[in-house]
Amino acid sequence: MSADFAKLFQTMIAQSQEMAKAMNPALEQFQMPDFSAFMPTMPKEAMEMTFGKTFNPGGLDAKTRLFVTLGALVAQGSQLDQQIKVTVRHALEAGATPQEIAEVIGQMSVFGGVPAMTKAMQLAQSEISAKEEG
């Protein structure tokens, strides 16, 4: 990241934080790692309405869209832990099986590398275990 871009990015973050603080003072303490608590799992019907067949009849269903999303996240080198966890939770809600999720992540080892795949598998397993326990 160039110094100019880093400065621009930091300025954007600071402006966003100020805007959030002005809208709701409680958001001043909001941190992105807490995003999963901020965004609970969306029901399958809502996913289908928002991302699936409602606006694109005959298109990809929510589960398939989530597989594409999960693959893209893992291929980026598994640096997006919270996003991977949220996507796995949503995929399970959309009807994905743990085996299907593991296959998607495993396929991405070619693109993101084995360390990224391993990390994503660990993240996915923690979400799958939490769903099975809950």
Residue pairs with C-beta under 8 A, 6 or more apart in sequence:
1 9
17 28
20 27
20 28
20 30
21 27
21 28
30 38
32 82
33 82
35 82
35 83
35 86
36 82
36 85
36 86
36 89
39 86
41 86
41 89
41 90
41 92
41 93
42 50
42 90
42 93
43 93
44 62
44 93
44 94
44 95
47 62
47 66
47 90
47 93
47 94
48 54
48 61
48 62
48 94
51 62
51 65
52 59
52 60
52 61
52 62
52 65
53 59
53 61
60 68
61 94
62 90
62 94
63 91
63 94
63 95
63 96
66 87
66 90
66 91
66 94
66 96
67 91
67 96
67 100
67 104
69 87
70 84
70 87
70 88
70 91
70 101
70 104
70 105
70 120
71 104
71 107
71 108
71 111
73 80
73 83
73 84
73 87
73 120
74 84
74 104
74 105
74 108
74 111
74 112
74 116
74 117
74 120
75 108
75 111
75 112
75 116
76 112
76 116
77 112
77 113
77 115
77 116
78 84
78 112
78 115
78 116
78 117
78 119
78 120
78 123
81 119
81 123
84 120
84 123
84 124
85 123
85 124
85 126
85 127
88 101
88 123
88 124
88 127
88 128
89 127
89 131
91 100
91 101
92 98
92 101
92 127
92 128
92 131
98 124
98 128
101 124
101 128
102 121
102 124
105 117
105 120
105 121
105 124
106 117
106 121
108 116
108 117
108 120
109 116
109 117
112 120
